[in-house]
Amino acid sequence: MIKVEWLYWLVGLVFVVMAVQMAADRSNPKRWTSAAFWGLLGLTFPYGTGVANGEAHNGGWTLPAEPLGVAVLVLIVLAGFNFLGKGVPVTTTAEQREASAARLGSRIFIPALTIPVVAIVCASVLDDSGLFETGKATLIGLGVGCVVALVVAMLVTGEKKLSVPLHSGRSMLEAMGSALLLPQLLAVLGSIFALAGVGTQVGKIVDAVLPDNSKYLAVIVYCVGMFLFTVIMGNAFAAFPVMTAAIGWPVLIQQMHGNEAAVLAIGMLAGFAGTLCTPMAANFNIVPATLLELKDQYGPIKAQIPTALPLLLCCTVIMAVFAF
């Protein structure tokens, strides 16, 4: 049986290998601290398995959680004090890339299309085969798809050295920097807020100021709250447990008998509208601007706001009209 932990270990191994490349890259003025950041991050993946085994009492090799917490703090310090740098990419010239693109034509898209195809096959065809860990077929399929796509890409391009895609991946990793981890950190933040009872406290405040049976006002508060919490936290999945515990479930669904699927789905969409308006959603708004070398780092956000605000208004109206 293929376990999802193996996928995490592979991701960690890739980070460690790229950290070694960074340490050897003398063109990076911050090569040692950059290597320390990504290498330490890579080591947390297999170490986290041992911590999870200990907390779940699964047996096997177990490890204490405290060193993992220290590692997270070190990562924060390295990223927060700008100790990450970029080296000179080990790649082909612009002329060589143009010639390669002309030679490959539409075949250049085959590796990218391989990933979803393999993931769908694993999730729909092989889910009950016993080959994958129960309930993890989609995630494992995504990882398998990435590995298969790498092999396909090397076959399509005729590349024979594995170091070439690793160097290209390292260059992209250095370009994105610590922003690559922001979605994961914000998703964890949402879980922490939920466990800390933030949603419950917000619900008490709203209940104290919200008039009884004011369905439309409650809808506005929920949708706008999802929007604003997403802007603050950068991730609608992080805002969802807070606002749903505060208003969505106890007020709109339990008290006002709203349709569960409609209220929660439309509420999540209102949160996605907030994603379009915040630099905290680095993977959507900051990383693309960095990779495309846009002059205005906040250009994507400025372009998306005219779409986000009408979307928020539509979500509010649709929920008020059709969810009850």
Secondary structure as GFF3:
##gff-version 3
##sequence-region A 1 324
A	DSSP	alpha_helix	4	24	.	.	.	ID=ss1
A	DSSP	alpha_helix	31	56	.	.	.	ID=ss2
A	DSSP	alpha_helix	66	80	.	.	.	ID=ss3
A	DSSP	alpha_helix	94	104	.	.	.	ID=ss4
A	DSSP	three_ten_helix	105	109	.	.	.	ID=ss5
A	DSSP	alpha_helix	110	124	.	.	.	ID=ss6
A	DSSP	alpha_helix	137	157	.	.	.	ID=ss7
A	DSSP	alpha_helix	163	176	.	.	.	ID=ss8
A	DSSP	three_ten_helix	177	181	.	.	.	ID=ss9
A	DSSP	alpha_helix	182	196	.	.	.	ID=ss10
A	DSSP	alpha_helix	198	209	.	.	.	ID=ss11
A	DSSP	alpha_helix	215	233	.	.	.	ID=ss12
A	DSSP	alpha_helix	236	243	.	.	.	ID=ss13
A	DSSP	pi_helix	244	255	.	.	.	ID=ss14
A	DSSP	alpha_helix	260	275	.	.	.	ID=ss15
A	DSSP	alpha_helix	282	285	.	.	.	ID=ss16
A	DSSP	alpha_helix	287	291	.	.	.	ID=ss17
A	DSSP	alpha_helix	299	322	.	.	.	ID=ss18
###
